[in-house]
Amino acid sequence: MNATTPFPRGATARTAMPATAAATPMVDDRRIAAAALASLDRMYPQHLRALWNQWNDPRAIVDAIRSGRCAPVLAGGRRDTETLLRTWRKGLDLETAEERLRSRNTHVYLAGEQDFPFEVEFEDGPVVLFGEGDRPDAMRRPRVGVVGTRAATPHGLADAHELGRVLAQAGVTVVSGLAIGIDGAAHEGALAASGTVIGVLGTGLDVVYPRRHGALHRRVRERGMLVSEYRLGTGPHPARFPLRNRVIAALSDVVVVVEATATGGARITATDAERYGRSVCAYPGSRRNPSARGSNELIREGAHPIVDPDDVLIVLGLSDGNRRTPSVPTEEPATPEERATLRALGGDAATVDELTARTGLAPGPTAVAIAGLVRSGRIHRAHGLLWPR
């Protein structure tokens, strides 16, 4: 997260803030503290997650850094813990953090808060997200992640554009990574239909990457939200984009892979989505098309095949399923935890926290059970809730 990270030549540009914002974000002590923490040099996501797991309050984390009480949490074989803490103590600046939040109309989403856009049920998920844009309501709609290769074929680009348009017309927010290729085409399709969009960045919110998507970056801000877990000024780095992909997966109720190579970022996003219990869909392609090899493999591994954009709405639960109704397995759930979770769900929708409380299981086993039930088709996710089939 170092702001001095060199950018690829010609890759970045700074964005200006919009003159107006549709809603005034909440700025309180917790959010100011969280923004100050995330802005620290070398405060990587895994550091913030470890500190959050210990104190669960950004204000307490600030106090722990200032007093040095957080050293045991960070140690873990590190030899530079004291140097790191000195750097953080010197860099903590709550006043500047508040000024930036207010001047940029930045939303700060905190794990555990009601407006956090997904359940914190996975150990590697972010605990602080920053968002800027004129349509914060994009976070409150059903959300579909659309991902794929940068080296997309004309057919793949057309499919992604059409899917974005169909989803937008159904009132679904399209989530993607603003990359060249499938990502950009999906966003363009949604914007053409006046839909809402979320662009998840692997940079700070003030950095455009890739540079050629500067206009798209601005339009996504105007018609939805830009989201990042990184501080302002953070430039692109290869290590950040796999982390960006896990946020795309976590934000989405369903992830659709349009075209993917065997080892690209779209496959990573699909894998994360499966780990998080999200439904994964994929467009089939020619076996002679290397840009479709990954998506074809996903279908072979159990992803929902998409032959028409409306199929995604069926998986999402926004269609009556008159073309294809997902089958419900008749066998018993595989594990005692899955059976307990399904009984706790009953016939109504519930949140992950509600199921955890009802079953008496720890959050980890509950998350594993939910993921298994989603994969087996017994429950599905939509609108931030878990629904029985």
C-alpha positions as CSV (number, residue, x, y, z in Angstrom):
1,M,0.0,0.0,0.0
2,N,3.0,2.3,-0.4
3,A,1.9,5.5,-2.2
4,T,5.3,5.7,-3.8
5,T,5.0,2.3,-5.6
6,P,6.0,2.9,-9.2
7,F,3.2,2.8,-11.7
8,P,3.5,1.0,-15.1
9,R,4.4,3.7,-17.7
10,G,1.3,5.5,-18.9
11,A,-1.0,3.4,-16.7
12,T,-2.4,5.9,-14.2
13,A,-4.1,9.2,-13.8
14,R,-5.7,11.1,-10.9
15,T,-9.5,11.6,-10.8
16,A,-11.2,14.8,-9.7
17,M,-14.1,14.6,-7.2
18,P,-17.6,15.1,-8.5
19,A,-19.0,18.5,-7.8
20,T,-22.0,17.0,-5.9
21,A,-22.7,13.8,-4.2
22,A,-26.1,12.0,-3.9
23,A,-25.8,11.3,-0.2
24,T,-23.7,12.6,2.6
25,P,-21.7,9.7,4.1
26,M,-21.6,9.1,7.8
27,V,-18.3,10.3,9.3
28,D,-17.9,9.3,13.0
29,D,-15.1,8.4,15.3
30,R,-15.0,4.7,14.3
31,R,-14.8,5.6,10.6
32,I,-12.2,8.3,11.1
33,A,-10.1,5.9,13.0
34,A,-10.5,3.2,10.4
35,A,-9.5,5.5,7.6
36,A,-6.5,6.7,9.6
37,L,-5.4,3.1,10.1
38,A,-5.9,2.0,6.5
39,S,-3.8,5.1,5.4
40,L,-0.8,4.0,7.4
41,D,2.3,3.0,5.4
42,R,2.7,-0.8,5.4
43,M,-0.7,-1.4,7.0
44,Y,-1.5,-4.3,4.7
45,P,-4.9,-6.0,4.7
46,Q,-3.6,-8.9,6.6
47,H,-2.3,-6.6,9.4
48,L,-5.6,-4.8,9.7
49,R,-7.5,-8.1,9.7
50,A,-5.3,-9.5,12.5
51,L,-5.7,-6.3,14.6
52,W,-9.4,-6.3,13.9
53,N,-9.8,-9.8,15.1
54,Q,-8.2,-8.9,18.3
55,W,-10.0,-5.6,19.1
56,N,-13.0,-5.4,16.7
57,D,-13.0,-1.6,17.0
58,P,-10.8,0.8,15.0
59,R,-10.6,3.2,18.0
60,A,-9.2,0.4,20.2
61,I,-6.7,-0.5,17.5
62,V,-5.5,3.1,17.4
63,D,-5.0,3.0,21.2
64,A,-3.2,-0.3,20.9
65,I,-0.8,1.0,18.3
66,R,-0.1,4.2,20.4
67,S,0.5,2.2,23.6
68,G,2.4,-0.7,21.8
69,R,-0.1,-3.3,23.1
70,C,-0.6,-4.6,19.6
71,A,3.1,-5.8,19.3
72,P,2.2,-9.5,20.3
73,V,-0.5,-9.6,17.6
74,L,1.9,-8.6,14.9
75,A,4.9,-10.5,16.0
76,G,4.4,-13.9,14.4
77,G,8.1,-14.2,13.5
78,R,8.5,-10.6,12.3
79,R,11.8,-9.1,13.3
80,D,10.7,-5.5,12.4
81,T,7.7,-5.3,14.6
82,E,9.0,-2.4,16.7
83,T,10.1,-0.5,13.6
84,L,6.7,-1.0,12.1
85,L,5.0,0.2,15.3
86,R,7.2,3.4,15.4
87,T,6.3,4.1,11.8
88,W,2.6,3.7,12.5
89,R,2.6,5.8,15.7
90,K,4.3,8.6,13.7
91,G,1.9,8.3,10.8
92,L,-1.4,8.1,12.7
93,D,-3.3,11.3,11.8
94,L,-7.0,11.3,12.7
95,E,-7.4,14.9,11.7
96,T,-6.1,14.5,8.2
97,A,-8.2,11.3,7.8
98,E,-11.4,13.1,8.8
99,E,-10.6,16.1,6.5
100,R,-10.1,13.7,3.5
101,L,-13.3,11.8,4.2
102,R,-15.4,14.9,4.4
103,S,-13.8,16.7,1.4
104,R,-14.1,13.6,-0.9
105,N,-17.5,12.4,0.4
106,T,-16.0,9.0,1.0
107,H,-18.1,6.2,2.5
108,V,-16.3,4.0,5.0
109,Y,-17.8,0.6,5.3
110,L,-16.8,-1.3,8.5
111,A,-17.1,-5.0,9.2
112,G,-19.9,-5.6,11.7
113,E,-21.8,-2.4,10.8
114,Q,-25.3,-2.6,9.3
115,D,-24.2,-1.1,6.0
116,F,-21.2,-3.3,5.4
117,P,-22.0,-4.8,2.0
118,F,-21.3,-8.5,2.8
119,E,-21.2,-10.8,5.7
120,V,-17.8,-11.2,7.4
121,E,-17.7,-14.9,7.3
122,F,-14.3,-15.6,5.7
123,E,-10.9,-15.1,7.4
124,D,-9.2,-13.3,4.5
125,G,-12.0,-10.8,3.9
126,P,-11.4,-7.0,4.3
127,V,-12.7,-5.3,7.4
128,V,-12.6,-1.7,6.0
129,L,-13.8,-0.7,2.5
130,F,-13.8,2.8,1.0
131,G,-16.5,3.8,-1.5
132,E,-17.1,7.0,-3.5
133,G,-19.9,7.6,-6.0
134,D,-23.2,9.2,-6.6
135,R,-25.3,6.0,-6.2
136,P,-24.6,4.4,-2.8
137,D,-27.9,2.6,-3.3
138,A,-26.0,0.3,-5.7
139,M,-24.8,-1.5,-2.6
140,R,-28.4,-2.2,-1.5
141,R,-29.5,-4.0,-4.7
142,P,-29.0,-7.6,-5.8
143,R,-25.4,-7.8,-7.1
144,V,-23.9,-9.9,-9.8
145,G,-20.1,-10.0,-10.4
146,V,-19.2,-10.2,-14.1
147,V,-15.5,-11.1,-14.8
148,G,-13.4,-12.5,-17.5
149,T,-10.2,-12.3,-19.5
150,R,-8.5,-9.1,-20.7
151,A,-7.8,-10.9,-24.0
152,A,-11.5,-11.3,-24.8
153,T,-12.8,-12.3,-28.2
154,P,-15.4,-10.1,-30.0
155,H,-18.0,-12.7,-29.1
156,G,-17.0,-12.6,-25.4
157,L,-17.2,-8.8,-25.3
158,A,-20.6,-8.9,-26.9
159,D,-21.8,-11.4,-24.4
160,A,-20.5,-9.4,-21.5
161,H,-22.1,-6.2,-22.8
162,E,-25.4,-7.9,-23.3
163,L,-25.3,-9.5,-19.9
164,G,-24.6,-6.1,-18.2
165,R,-27.6,-4.6,-20.1
166,V,-30.0,-7.4,-19.1
167,L,-28.9,-7.3,-15.5
168,A,-29.3,-3.5,-15.3
169,Q,-32.8,-3.7,-16.9
170,A,-33.7,-6.2,-14.1
171,G,-32.6,-3.8,-11.4
172,V,-29.4,-5.7,-10.6
173,T,-26.1,-3.9,-9.8
174,V,-23.2,-5.1,-12.0
175,V,-20.0,-5.6,-10.1
176,S,-16.6,-5.8,-11.8
177,G,-13.0,-4.8,-11.7
178,L,-12.9,-2.1,-14.4
179,A,-10.2,-4.0,-16.3
180,I,-9.7,-4.1,-20.0
181,G,-11.9,-6.8,-21.7
182,I,-14.8,-8.5,-20.2
183,D,-15.0,-6.3,-17.0
184,G,-15.2,-3.1,-19.0
185,A,-17.7,-4.5,-21.5
186,A,-20.1,-5.6,-18.7
187,H,-20.0,-2.2,-17.1
188,E,-20.5,-0.5,-20.5
189,G,-23.6,-2.7,-21.0
190,A,-25.0,-1.8,-17.6
191,L,-24.4,1.9,-18.1
192,A,-26.0,1.9,-21.5
193,A,-29.2,0.6,-19.8
194,S,-28.9,3.3,-17.1
195,G,-28.2,0.7,-14.5
196,T,-26.2,0.9,-11.3
197,V,-22.6,-0.4,-11.2
198,I,-19.8,-1.1,-8.7
199,G,-16.2,-0.9,-9.8
200,V,-13.8,-2.7,-7.4
201,L,-10.3,-1.2,-7.6
202,G,-6.9,-2.7,-6.9
203,T,-5.7,0.9,-6.4
204,G,-6.6,3.9,-4.3
205,L,-9.9,5.5,-5.2
206,D,-8.1,8.5,-6.7
207,V,-6.0,6.4,-9.1
208,V,-7.3,5.3,-12.5
209,Y,-6.0,2.0,-13.8
210,P,-5.8,1.2,-16.6
211,R,-5.5,4.8,-17.9
212,R,-7.6,4.1,-21.0
213,H,-10.6,3.5,-18.8
214,G,-10.5,7.1,-17.4
215,A,-13.9,7.9,-18.9
216,L,-15.4,4.6,-17.7
217,H,-14.0,5.3,-14.3
218,R,-15.8,8.6,-14.1
219,R,-19.1,7.1,-15.4
220,V,-19.0,4.3,-12.9
221,R,-18.6,6.9,-10.1
222,E,-21.6,8.8,-11.5
223,R,-23.9,5.8,-11.9
224,G,-22.7,3.7,-9.0
225,M,-19.8,3.3,-6.6
226,L,-16.0,2.9,-6.8
227,V,-14.8,0.6,-4.0
228,S,-11.4,-0.1,-2.7
229,E,-9.7,-1.3,0.5
230,Y,-6.6,0.7,-0.3
231,R,-5.6,4.2,0.8
232,L,-5.5,7.2,-1.5
233,G,-2.5,7.3,-3.8
234,T,-2.0,3.5,-3.9
235,G,-0.9,2.5,-7.4
236,P,-1.3,-0.7,-9.2
237,H,0.8,-3.7,-8.2
238,P,0.4,-7.3,-9.4
239,A,-0.1,-8.6,-5.8
240,R,-3.1,-6.3,-5.2
241,F,-5.3,-7.6,-8.0
242,P,-5.9,-11.1,-6.6
243,L,-6.9,-9.4,-3.4
244,R,-9.2,-7.1,-5.4
245,N,-10.8,-10.2,-6.9
246,R,-11.8,-11.6,-3.5
247,V,-13.7,-8.4,-2.9
248,I,-15.6,-8.7,-6.2
249,A,-16.5,-12.3,-5.2
250,A,-17.6,-11.3,-1.7
251,L,-19.7,-8.3,-2.9
252,S,-21.6,-10.5,-5.4
253,D,-24.6,-12.7,-4.8
254,V,-23.7,-14.5,-8.1
255,V,-20.4,-14.4,-10.1
256,V,-20.5,-14.9,-13.8
257,V,-17.4,-15.8,-15.8
258,V,-17.9,-14.8,-19.5
259,E,-14.5,-15.8,-20.9
260,A,-11.6,-17.0,-18.8
261,T,-8.2,-18.4,-19.5
262,A,-7.1,-21.5,-17.6
263,T,-5.0,-19.5,-15.0
264,G,-6.3,-15.9,-15.2
265,G,-7.8,-13.6,-12.6
266,A,-11.3,-14.6,-13.5
267,R,-10.6,-18.1,-12.3
268,I,-9.3,-16.7,-9.1
269,T,-12.5,-14.8,-8.6
270,A,-14.6,-17.9,-9.3
271,T,-12.5,-19.9,-6.8
272,D,-13.0,-17.1,-4.2
273,A,-16.7,-17.1,-4.9
274,E,-17.0,-20.8,-4.3
275,R,-15.1,-20.5,-1.1
276,Y,-17.5,-17.8,0.0
277,G,-20.6,-19.8,-0.9
278,R,-21.6,-17.7,-3.9
279,S,-23.2,-19.2,-7.0
280,V,-20.8,-19.4,-9.9
281,C,-22.0,-19.3,-13.6
282,A,-20.0,-19.5,-16.8
283,Y,-20.5,-19.0,-20.5
284,P,-19.4,-22.0,-22.5
285,G,-17.0,-21.4,-25.4
286,S,-15.3,-23.3,-28.2
287,R,-12.7,-25.8,-27.0
288,R,-10.4,-24.2,-29.6
289,N,-10.6,-20.8,-28.0
290,P,-7.9,-20.4,-25.3
291,S,-9.8,-17.4,-23.9
292,A,-12.7,-19.8,-23.0
293,R,-10.6,-22.7,-21.5
294,G,-11.1,-21.5,-17.9
295,S,-14.8,-20.9,-18.2
296,N,-15.3,-24.3,-19.9
297,E,-13.4,-26.0,-17.0
298,L,-15.6,-24.2,-14.5
299,I,-18.7,-25.7,-16.2
300,R,-17.1,-29.1,-16.1
301,E,-16.4,-28.5,-12.3
302,G,-20.1,-27.7,-11.6
303,A,-20.6,-24.0,-12.5
304,H,-24.1,-23.1,-13.9
305,P,-23.8,-23.0,-17.7
306,I,-25.2,-19.8,-19.2
307,V,-26.8,-20.0,-22.6
308,D,-28.9,-16.8,-22.3
309,P,-28.5,-13.8,-20.0
310,D,-31.9,-14.5,-18.4
311,D,-30.3,-17.7,-17.0
312,V,-28.4,-15.5,-14.5
313,L,-31.6,-14.0,-13.3
314,I,-32.9,-17.5,-12.6
315,V,-29.8,-18.4,-10.6
316,L,-30.2,-15.1,-8.7
317,G,-33.8,-15.9,-7.9
318,L,-35.3,-12.9,-9.9
319,S,-37.1,-15.0,-12.4
320,D,-40.0,-17.4,-12.2
321,G,-37.7,-20.0,-13.8
322,N,-40.1,-20.9,-16.7
323,R,-37.1,-21.8,-18.9
324,R,-35.0,-23.7,-16.4
325,T,-35.7,-24.3,-12.7
326,P,-32.7,-25.2,-10.5
327,S,-33.1,-28.7,-9.2
328,V,-33.3,-29.4,-5.5
329,P,-31.4,-32.4,-4.3
330,T,-33.3,-35.0,-2.4
331,E,-30.5,-36.6,-0.4
332,E,-29.6,-35.5,3.1
333,P,-27.0,-32.7,3.6
334,A,-23.5,-34.2,3.9
335,T,-22.4,-33.1,7.3
336,P,-24.0,-32.6,10.8
337,E,-23.2,-28.9,10.6
338,E,-25.0,-28.6,7.2
339,R,-28.0,-30.4,8.6
340,A,-28.1,-28.2,11.7
341,T,-27.8,-25.1,9.5
342,L,-30.6,-26.2,7.2
343,R,-32.9,-26.8,10.2
344,A,-32.0,-23.4,11.6
345,L,-32.9,-21.8,8.3
346,G,-36.3,-23.4,8.3
347,G,-38.5,-21.9,5.6
348,D,-37.4,-18.3,5.9
349,A,-34.5,-16.2,4.8
350,A,-31.8,-15.4,7.4
351,T,-28.5,-13.7,7.7
352,V,-25.3,-15.6,8.5
353,D,-25.2,-14.1,12.0
354,E,-28.7,-15.3,12.7
355,L,-27.8,-18.8,11.5
356,T,-24.7,-18.8,13.7
357,A,-26.7,-17.8,16.7
358,R,-29.5,-20.4,16.0
359,T,-27.1,-23.3,15.5
360,G,-24.8,-22.5,18.3
361,L,-21.9,-23.3,15.9
362,A,-18.8,-21.1,15.7
363,P,-18.6,-18.7,12.7
364,G,-16.1,-20.9,10.8
365,P,-18.0,-24.2,10.8
366,T,-21.2,-22.2,10.0
367,A,-19.5,-20.6,7.0
368,V,-18.3,-24.0,5.8
369,A,-21.8,-25.5,6.2
370,I,-23.4,-22.6,4.3
371,A,-20.9,-23.0,1.5
372,G,-21.7,-26.7,1.2
373,L,-25.4,-26.1,1.2
374,V,-25.1,-23.4,-1.5
375,R,-23.0,-25.7,-3.7
376,S,-25.5,-28.5,-3.3
377,G,-28.3,-26.2,-4.3
378,R,-30.3,-26.4,-1.1
379,I,-29.9,-22.7,-0.3
380,H,-28.9,-19.6,-2.3
381,R,-27.8,-16.1,-1.6
382,A,-29.6,-12.9,-2.7
383,H,-30.1,-9.4,-1.3
384,G,-27.5,-10.2,1.4
385,L,-29.6,-13.1,2.8
386,L,-29.6,-16.8,2.7
387,W,-32.8,-18.3,1.2
388,P,-34.1,-21.9,1.2
389,R,-34.7,-23.5,-2.2
